[in-house]
Amino acid sequence: MKRAFSKTEWEAGNIPDEHTFIDDIELSKMEFEQMPWLIEKVLYNEGFCFIYGAEGIGKSFITLTIARAVATGEPWLNTFKVPNTTNVLFLDLENPLSLTAKRMKNLGGEPSAKIHWLKHPSGFSLHDGKGGISEFALNVATIVKQKNIGLIIVDSFVDLMVGSSNSAEETQVFFTALKQTFPNIAFLVLHHENKPSQGVYRNSGQRLRGSTNINAQAFTMFRLEAVAKSKIDLTLEQTKSRDEQKLDKFLIQMDVKPNNDGSGTIVTGFTYIGIVESKNDDKSQKARELIKEVLADSDNGAMSRQNLIKEIGTAERTFDRAVSSMKSDGLIKKIKNGRETLISLTGPIANNVTDVQGFF
């Protein structure tokens, strides 16, 4: 009896190993492999990456170039290395297969049989409506294993999720269901951003629509933005990078050419142009962003100085400093409208290129 364990001692000795603790000494002796990349600095081989931006900006088309890079091992945008290749599945509930086929054809290159789509995406649902995973999703999970798919592209978040994207609890259910159904998989998810409100400044990281839990779940996150007054120039800004230094904001350009039948133009890919210089003056930068938004949303793309100051709600000194820097950067210009002087956006405009916004 003296040698017998007490109840607490017996229970402590019979706790499953996965329920026990480690201390800092043990932790310091453990070695962990660094999580591999599918695309360096952009997409890990596991977890969630989000690309978000305004509707119709080209998010879906860009994911096709990402899928091809991951499947073939060719550097994405001829810039970002692909150290690990894998097969890819699109859970695309937004774009018809006919449009996807057209885009893939315009991208060129030989089919690889490594990129996959659902034959009947309209019938796909993650949940069965009774709190469980749907039969369709379970069958997809079986084929994912069979075809060694390591990247699933979700287009788009709101089309696949059940419930409110503004709810932390409901978004958590969505993320948990995806991870349980498709374990050890990389997810690239497309999502929309909040529409700008005049007089309210939001930095790029605050533009994502929905619950803050979405940001918490992501390993990497990028905001795609159109360059003002341009039909072919876009910027990608990394707003989150877990345990890594963020990439500098960079400019990409749509590759366009005339359609063979003479009906406008087609997009054949994207080209990496280079890093976009950032401004460090917070107040000036906020004013610059608001000036761009207000001018872009105005009827004729131009407003008087007085009306602009009133719209963005900033001090005159800050406003003048922002306008001066934007003029030096070639982002705005002053134009005459009778006796009135207006401030207008400039920016690169593609010559001889028809409007391709409808293409997306």
C-alpha positions as CSV (number, residue, x, y, z in Angstrom):
1,M,0.0,0.0,0.0
2,K,2.9,2.4,0.8
3,R,4.3,1.8,-2.7
4,A,0.9,2.3,-4.4
5,F,0.2,5.3,-6.6
6,S,-2.2,8.0,-5.5
7,K,-5.2,8.7,-7.8
8,T,-3.5,11.8,-9.1
9,E,-0.1,10.0,-9.7
10,W,-1.8,7.2,-11.5
11,E,-3.9,9.5,-13.7
12,A,-0.7,11.6,-14.6
13,G,1.1,8.4,-15.6
14,N,-1.7,7.3,-17.9
15,I,-2.4,10.4,-19.8
16,P,-1.9,9.9,-23.6
17,D,1.3,11.3,-24.9
18,E,-0.5,13.7,-27.3
19,H,-2.2,15.3,-24.2
20,T,1.1,16.0,-22.3
21,F,3.4,19.0,-22.1
22,I,6.9,19.8,-23.2
23,D,9.2,22.3,-21.5
24,D,11.5,24.9,-22.9
25,I,14.6,22.6,-22.6
26,E,12.9,19.9,-24.7
27,L,11.6,22.5,-27.2
28,S,15.1,24.0,-27.6
29,K,16.4,20.5,-28.6
30,M,13.8,19.8,-31.2
31,E,14.5,20.3,-34.8
32,F,11.8,21.3,-37.3
33,E,11.9,21.5,-41.1
34,Q,11.1,24.9,-42.5
35,M,7.7,24.8,-44.2
36,P,8.4,24.4,-47.9
37,W,7.1,26.8,-50.6
38,L,5.2,26.0,-53.7
39,I,6.0,29.6,-54.9
40,E,8.8,31.3,-52.9
41,K,7.6,34.2,-50.8
42,V,4.0,33.8,-52.2
43,L,2.5,30.4,-51.5
44,Y,3.4,27.8,-48.9
45,N,2.8,24.1,-49.6
46,E,0.1,24.0,-46.8
47,G,-2.3,26.5,-45.3
48,F,-4.2,29.4,-46.8
49,C,-3.1,32.2,-49.1
50,F,-5.7,34.9,-50.0
51,I,-5.7,37.2,-53.0
52,Y,-8.3,39.9,-52.7
53,G,-9.3,43.0,-54.6
54,A,-12.2,44.8,-56.4
55,E,-14.6,42.8,-58.5
56,G,-13.7,42.3,-62.2
57,I,-10.0,43.3,-61.7
58,G,-8.5,40.0,-62.9
59,K,-8.1,37.8,-59.9
60,S,-9.4,34.7,-61.6
61,F,-7.1,35.1,-64.6
62,I,-4.0,35.6,-62.4
63,T,-4.8,32.3,-60.6
64,L,-4.5,30.5,-63.9
65,T,-0.9,31.6,-64.2
66,I,-0.2,30.6,-60.6
67,A,-1.7,27.1,-61.3
68,R,0.4,26.7,-64.4
69,A,3.6,27.7,-62.6
70,V,2.9,25.3,-59.7
71,A,2.1,22.5,-62.1
72,T,5.0,22.9,-64.4
73,G,7.7,24.4,-62.1
74,E,8.2,27.4,-64.3
75,P,8.9,30.6,-62.3
76,W,5.7,32.6,-61.7
77,L,5.8,35.9,-63.6
78,N,9.3,34.7,-64.6
79,T,10.4,36.1,-61.2
80,F,9.2,33.9,-58.3
81,K,10.8,30.4,-58.1
82,V,8.7,27.3,-57.8
83,P,10.8,24.9,-55.7
84,N,8.0,22.3,-55.4
85,T,5.5,21.3,-58.0
86,T,2.1,19.6,-57.5
87,N,-1.2,19.0,-59.2
88,V,-3.9,21.6,-58.9
89,L,-7.7,21.6,-58.5
90,F,-10.0,24.6,-59.0
91,L,-13.1,24.8,-56.9
92,D,-14.5,27.5,-59.2
93,L,-18.1,28.3,-58.6
94,E,-17.9,31.6,-60.3
95,N,-16.6,31.1,-63.9
96,P,-18.2,28.8,-66.5
97,L,-15.9,26.1,-68.0
98,S,-16.3,27.7,-71.4
99,L,-14.7,31.0,-70.2
100,T,-12.0,29.1,-68.3
101,A,-11.2,27.1,-71.5
102,K,-10.9,30.3,-73.5
103,R,-8.6,31.9,-71.0
104,M,-6.4,28.8,-70.8
105,K,-6.2,28.8,-74.6
106,N,-5.2,32.4,-74.7
107,L,-2.4,31.7,-72.1
108,G,-0.8,29.3,-74.6
109,G,1.4,26.4,-73.7
110,E,0.8,22.7,-73.9
111,P,-1.8,21.1,-71.6
112,S,-0.2,19.1,-68.8
113,A,-3.1,17.1,-67.3
114,K,-2.0,18.4,-63.9
115,I,-4.6,21.1,-63.6
116,H,-8.2,20.0,-62.8
117,W,-11.7,21.5,-62.6
118,L,-15.0,20.1,-61.4
119,K,-17.2,18.9,-64.3
120,H,-20.3,20.1,-62.6
121,P,-19.2,22.9,-60.2
122,S,-22.7,24.3,-59.7
123,G,-23.6,21.2,-57.7
124,F,-20.7,21.4,-55.3
125,S,-21.2,22.3,-51.7
126,L,-18.9,21.8,-48.8
127,H,-21.6,21.2,-46.2
128,D,-24.6,18.8,-46.4
129,G,-26.9,21.2,-44.7
130,K,-27.1,19.0,-41.6
131,G,-23.8,20.0,-39.9
132,G,-21.7,17.5,-41.8
133,I,-19.5,17.3,-45.0
134,S,-21.5,16.8,-48.2
135,E,-21.2,13.6,-50.2
136,F,-19.9,15.6,-53.2
137,A,-17.1,17.1,-51.1
138,L,-16.1,13.7,-49.7
139,N,-16.0,12.3,-53.2
140,V,-13.8,15.2,-54.3
141,A,-11.5,14.6,-51.4
142,T,-11.0,11.0,-52.5
143,I,-10.1,12.1,-56.1
144,V,-7.7,14.7,-54.6
145,K,-5.8,12.0,-52.9
146,Q,-5.9,9.7,-56.0
147,K,-4.5,12.5,-58.3
148,N,-1.9,13.7,-55.8
149,I,-3.4,17.3,-55.7
150,G,-1.5,19.6,-53.4
151,L,-3.1,22.9,-54.3
152,I,-6.8,23.8,-54.3
153,I,-7.8,27.2,-55.7
154,V,-11.1,28.5,-54.4
155,D,-12.9,31.0,-56.6
156,S,-14.4,32.6,-54.7
157,F,-14.6,32.6,-50.9
158,V,-18.2,33.8,-50.7
159,D,-19.4,31.3,-53.3
160,L,-18.1,28.3,-51.3
161,M,-18.7,29.4,-47.8
162,V,-22.0,28.7,-46.0
163,G,-23.1,31.4,-43.6
164,S,-21.9,35.0,-43.1
165,S,-18.3,36.0,-44.0
166,N,-18.6,38.7,-41.3
167,S,-19.0,36.1,-38.5
168,A,-15.9,34.8,-36.8
169,E,-17.7,31.6,-35.7
170,E,-19.1,30.8,-39.1
171,T,-15.8,31.5,-41.0
172,Q,-14.0,29.3,-38.5
173,V,-16.5,26.5,-39.3
174,F,-15.6,27.0,-43.0
175,F,-11.9,26.9,-42.5
176,T,-12.1,23.8,-40.2
177,A,-14.3,21.9,-42.7
178,L,-11.8,22.6,-45.5
179,K,-8.8,21.5,-43.5
180,Q,-10.5,18.4,-42.3
181,T,-11.8,17.4,-45.7
182,F,-8.6,18.2,-47.5
183,P,-5.7,17.7,-45.0
184,N,-2.1,18.9,-45.7
185,I,-3.2,20.9,-48.7
186,A,-2.3,24.4,-49.9
187,F,-5.3,26.6,-50.5
188,L,-5.3,29.8,-52.7
189,V,-8.6,31.6,-52.0
190,L,-10.0,34.6,-54.0
191,H,-12.0,37.1,-52.1
192,H,-13.5,40.6,-52.6
193,E,-12.6,43.8,-50.7
194,N,-14.7,46.4,-49.1
195,K,-15.8,49.3,-51.3
196,P,-14.1,52.5,-50.4
197,S,-16.0,55.1,-48.3
198,Q,-15.2,58.7,-49.0
199,G,-13.4,60.4,-46.1
200,V,-12.6,57.0,-44.4
201,Y,-9.0,55.8,-44.9
202,R,-8.3,52.1,-44.9
203,N,-4.8,50.7,-45.5
204,S,-4.5,47.7,-47.8
205,G,-4.6,45.3,-45.0
206,Q,-8.0,46.7,-43.8
207,R,-9.6,46.4,-47.2
208,L,-10.4,42.6,-46.9
209,R,-14.2,42.0,-46.7
210,G,-15.5,40.0,-43.8
211,S,-14.4,38.8,-40.4
212,T,-10.9,39.5,-39.0
213,N,-10.7,35.7,-38.6
214,I,-10.1,35.4,-42.4
215,N,-6.9,37.4,-41.9
216,A,-6.0,35.3,-38.9
217,Q,-6.3,32.0,-40.9
218,A,-4.1,33.1,-43.8
219,F,-0.4,32.4,-44.0
220,T,0.1,34.9,-46.9
221,M,-2.2,37.5,-48.3
222,F,-2.1,39.8,-51.3
223,R,-4.2,42.8,-52.4
224,L,-4.6,43.2,-56.2
225,E,-5.3,46.8,-57.3
226,A,-5.7,48.4,-60.7
227,V,-3.5,51.4,-61.5
228,A,-5.6,54.5,-61.9
229,K,-6.5,55.3,-65.5
230,S,-4.8,52.2,-66.8
231,K,-6.3,49.3,-68.6
232,I,-3.4,46.9,-68.3
233,D,-1.4,47.8,-65.2
234,L,-2.0,46.2,-61.7
235,T,-0.2,46.2,-58.4
236,L,0.2,43.3,-56.0
237,E,0.8,44.2,-52.3
238,Q,1.6,41.5,-49.7
239,T,-0.5,42.5,-46.7
240,K,0.5,39.4,-44.6
241,S,3.4,37.0,-44.5
242,R,3.6,34.7,-41.5
243,D,7.2,34.5,-40.1
244,E,8.7,36.0,-43.3
245,Q,9.5,39.6,-44.3
246,K,6.8,40.9,-46.6
247,L,7.5,41.3,-50.3
248,D,7.7,44.9,-51.6
249,K,4.7,46.0,-53.5
250,F,5.2,45.3,-57.2
251,L,3.7,46.2,-60.5
252,I,2.5,43.7,-63.1
253,Q,1.2,44.3,-66.6
254,M,-1.3,42.4,-68.7
255,D,0.1,41.0,-71.9
256,V,-2.5,41.8,-74.6
257,K,-2.7,41.3,-78.3
258,P,-5.3,41.7,-81.0
259,N,-7.8,38.9,-81.3
260,N,-7.5,36.8,-84.5
261,D,-11.0,37.7,-85.6
262,G,-10.3,41.4,-85.2
263,S,-12.8,41.8,-82.3
264,G,-10.8,43.7,-79.8
265,T,-8.0,42.2,-77.8
266,I,-7.2,39.2,-75.7
267,V,-5.1,38.8,-72.5
268,T,-2.3,36.3,-72.9
269,G,-0.6,36.5,-69.5
270,F,1.1,38.9,-67.1
271,T,4.6,40.4,-67.0
272,Y,6.4,41.4,-63.8
273,I,7.5,45.1,-64.1
274,G,9.2,45.9,-60.8
275,I,8.9,47.2,-57.3
276,V,6.6,50.1,-56.6
277,E,8.2,52.8,-54.5
278,S,6.3,53.5,-51.2
279,K,5.8,56.7,-49.3
280,N,6.7,56.8,-45.6
281,D,4.7,59.9,-44.6
282,D,1.6,58.3,-43.1
283,K,-0.7,61.4,-43.2
284,S,0.5,62.2,-46.8
285,Q,0.1,58.6,-47.8
286,K,-3.5,58.5,-46.5
287,A,-4.3,61.7,-48.3
288,R,-2.8,60.4,-51.5
289,E,-4.9,57.2,-51.3
290,L,-8.1,59.2,-50.6
291,I,-7.3,61.7,-53.5
292,K,-6.9,58.8,-55.9
293,E,-10.2,57.1,-54.7
294,V,-12.2,60.3,-54.8
295,L,-11.0,61.3,-58.3
296,A,-11.5,57.8,-59.6
297,D,-15.1,57.8,-58.4
298,S,-15.9,61.3,-59.6
299,D,-18.0,61.8,-62.7
300,N,-15.2,63.2,-65.0
301,G,-12.1,62.2,-63.0
302,A,-11.4,65.8,-62.0
303,M,-12.3,68.1,-59.1
304,S,-11.4,71.5,-57.7
305,R,-8.9,71.8,-54.9
306,Q,-11.6,73.1,-52.5
307,N,-14.0,70.2,-53.3
308,L,-11.3,67.6,-52.9
309,I,-10.2,68.9,-49.5
310,K,-13.9,68.8,-48.4
311,E,-14.4,65.3,-49.7
312,I,-11.3,63.7,-48.1
313,G,-11.5,65.7,-44.8
314,T,-7.8,66.4,-44.3
315,A,-5.8,69.5,-43.3
316,E,-4.8,71.9,-46.1
317,R,-1.1,71.5,-45.4
318,T,-1.3,67.7,-45.6
319,F,-3.4,67.9,-48.7
320,D,-0.9,70.3,-50.4
321,R,2.0,68.0,-49.5
322,A,0.2,65.0,-50.9
323,V,-0.8,66.8,-54.1
324,S,2.8,68.0,-54.6
325,S,4.2,64.5,-54.2
326,M,1.6,63.0,-56.5
327,K,2.3,65.7,-59.1
328,S,6.1,64.9,-58.9
329,D,5.2,61.2,-59.3
330,G,3.1,61.9,-62.4
331,L,-0.1,60.7,-60.8
332,I,-2.1,63.9,-61.1
333,K,-2.2,67.0,-63.2
334,K,-3.9,70.3,-63.2
335,I,-6.4,71.2,-66.0
336,K,-8.3,74.2,-66.9
337,N,-12.1,74.2,-67.1
338,G,-13.1,77.7,-68.1
339,R,-11.9,79.9,-65.3
340,E,-11.6,77.0,-62.8
341,T,-8.5,74.9,-62.2
342,L,-9.2,71.3,-61.6
343,I,-7.0,68.4,-60.3
344,S,-7.2,65.3,-62.5
345,L,-5.6,61.8,-62.4
346,T,-3.1,60.9,-65.0
347,G,-1.4,57.5,-64.9
348,P,-0.5,55.1,-67.7
349,I,-3.1,54.4,-70.3
350,A,-2.6,51.6,-72.8
351,N,-2.6,52.8,-76.4
352,N,-4.7,51.0,-79.0
353,V,-6.1,48.6,-76.4
354,T,-9.8,48.1,-76.1
355,D,-11.4,47.9,-72.6
356,V,-10.7,44.4,-71.3
357,Q,-12.5,44.7,-68.0
358,G,-15.4,42.7,-69.4
359,F,-13.0,39.8,-70.1
360,F,-12.9,39.1,-66.4
